[in-house]
Amino acid sequence: MITAAILLFPANTLPITQFTNQGLTTYDTIYSGIVSLVDNEMPAIAVIVFTASVAVPIAKVIGLTLILLTIQRQWPLSKTRLTRYFHIIEFIGRWSMLDLFVISIVASLINMGQLLHAKPAPAATYFALVILLTQLAAKCLDPRLLWDLEKKPHHD
């Protein structure tokens, strides 16, 4: 989870796509893509991109870290609520690769023309690693460990 949290920074700050149009190369970050969607009067799509690319990965990292710390530190948090959060995180994880799929489809469609070329930039790799690491963490985590805390005596 620490690695996923660290990789969130380059995933959100470095360029995620590279466009070359008539010899001029431009780069887009997740944020510049969202701003571009808003500027082009597509706020609904901007909200979807923001949710899928920024809010969900950050929520997954925070949620899984909270669950892990609760297990490790034996925090007295609601086990029912944390288990519910875990199942939501696990469900959302199935859809996390959608962003990278969209980038690859858009790049393929754009590259069919002769004048414009698009390809993923470095942030796409970091973003994929964040998704992979959070999915692996969710698969390795057994939420029943939360309930085992009630059976163990608390030591300070």
CORMO-V716676 format. One record per residue. N is the residue number from 1. RES is the residue in one small letter. SS is DSSP state (2 for helix, 1 for strand, 0 for the rest). BURIAL is 1 if it has 9 or more other C-alpha atoms within 8 Angstrom, else 0. Layout:
n	res	ss	burial
N	RES	SS	BURIAL
N	RES	SS	BURIAL
This chain:
n	res	ss	burial
1	m	0	1
2	i	2	0
3	t	2	0
4	a	2	1
5	a	2	1
6	i	2	0
7	l	2	1
8	l	2	1
9	f	2	0
10	p	2	1
11	a	2	1
12	n	2	1
13	t	2	1
14	l	0	1
15	p	0	1
16	i	0	1
17	t	1	1
18	q	1	1
19	f	1	1
20	t	1	1
21	n	1	1
22	q	0	0
23	g	0	0
24	l	1	0
25	t	1	0
26	t	1	0
27	y	1	1
28	d	1	1
29	t	0	1
30	i	2	1
31	y	2	1
32	s	2	0
33	g	2	1
34	i	2	1
35	v	2	1
36	s	2	0
37	l	2	1
38	v	2	1
39	d	2	0
40	n	0	0
41	e	0	0
42	m	0	1
43	p	2	0
44	a	2	0
45	i	2	0
46	a	2	1
47	v	2	1
48	i	2	0
49	v	2	1
50	f	2	1
51	t	2	1
52	a	2	1
53	s	2	1
54	v	2	1
55	a	2	1
56	v	2	1
57	p	2	1
58	i	2	1
59	a	2	0
60	k	2	1
61	v	2	1
62	i	2	0
63	g	2	1
64	l	2	1
65	t	2	1
66	l	2	0
67	i	2	1
68	l	2	0
69	l	2	1
70	t	2	1
71	i	2	1
72	q	2	0
73	r	2	0
74	q	0	1
75	w	0	0
76	p	0	0
77	l	0	0
78	s	0	0
79	k	2	0
80	t	2	0
81	r	2	0
82	l	2	1
83	t	2	1
84	r	2	0
85	y	2	1
86	f	2	1
87	h	2	0
88	i	2	0
89	i	2	1
90	e	2	1
91	f	2	0
92	i	2	1
93	g	2	1
94	r	0	0
95	w	0	0
96	s	0	1
97	m	0	1
98	l	2	0
99	d	2	1
100	l	2	1
101	f	2	0
102	v	2	0
103	i	2	1
104	s	2	1
105	i	2	0
106	v	2	0
107	a	2	1
108	s	2	1
109	l	2	0
110	i	2	1
111	n	0	1
112	m	0	0
113	g	0	0
114	q	0	0
115	l	0	0
116	l	1	1
117	h	1	1
118	a	1	1
119	k	1	1
120	p	1	1
121	a	0	1
122	p	2	1
123	a	2	1
124	a	2	1
125	t	2	1
126	y	2	1
127	f	2	1
128	a	2	1
129	l	2	1
130	v	2	1
131	i	2	1
132	l	2	0
133	l	2	1
134	t	2	1
135	q	2	1
136	l	2	0
137	a	2	1
138	a	2	1
139	k	2	0
140	c	2	0
141	l	0	0
142	d	0	0
143	p	0	0
144	r	2	0
145	l	2	0
146	l	2	1
147	w	2	1
148	d	2	0
149	l	0	1
150	e	0	0
151	k	0	0
152	k	0	0
153	p	0	0
154	h	0	0
155	h	0	0
156	d	0	0
